[in-house]
Amino acid sequence: MGTTELERVPEPKHRHLKTVLSEALDSEFSVGEILPNERELAARFGVARATLRQALEQLELEGRLQRRRGVGTTVAPPRVGVDVSPTQHSWPGENGEAWITADCSRIVPPPSAARLLDLPPGEPAEAVRRTRMTHGQSVATEILYVPAASLAAGWDEAGPEGAERGRAVLRELQHFERGGQDRAVELGSARSEDARQLDRLPGAPVLIVTTRYFADGRTVAASVATYRADTCRLTFGNQGGVSLLAG
């Protein structure tokens, strides 16, 4: 299709180009195949590179394409199911959980996390870093913040390090009588560290799921989880709850 023909299309060029590209992905490319570079694609379809980028970004958001560091733009595999509804993710560290503990350290949480925990500025908390794997690929990364008040009186600040420390923190949370949670979801951009763990490029679209866990009338932990936006879709349950499903 050339420039003249695209100019006669009533809808925005990048939307029509997205449809054309999607058809080409179905008929000409296989999963994992690397697409030609932007210059070649723009020449093939007779469009400006800015128009092409808009179309490619939309296809990435829909999960048809993925940009991989050091590789380029490839045809994405079929989406995998990732259930993060409260029924499947009700309490950190419970049996059968899909999260893998990677590290833990004592830090001063960023202001946004401190507000979630009702912590005064400068007060430290344990930061448990976890990843979620589905069918062999990382679909989410998380930092779970646990304040000192949620740990036993004899908690040893100079105790184990790394993943072992993180698992010990999670065990401490099992002592609470669970009082529920609240959750918020927003669209964001992947930070450098999150992008590296998720095999994405910095700035790639992500879903940020923020959860507060309650017990004994207070917030005992808060998590900030970053999900690949190309693997998730939102669904709303009959009871007004929100669950996130990929696939």
Summary of the structure (lengths in Angstrom):
residues: 247
radius of gyration: 21.7
end to end distance: 31.5
largest distance: 74.3
contacts: 735
relative contact order: 0.15
helix: 30%
strand: 33%
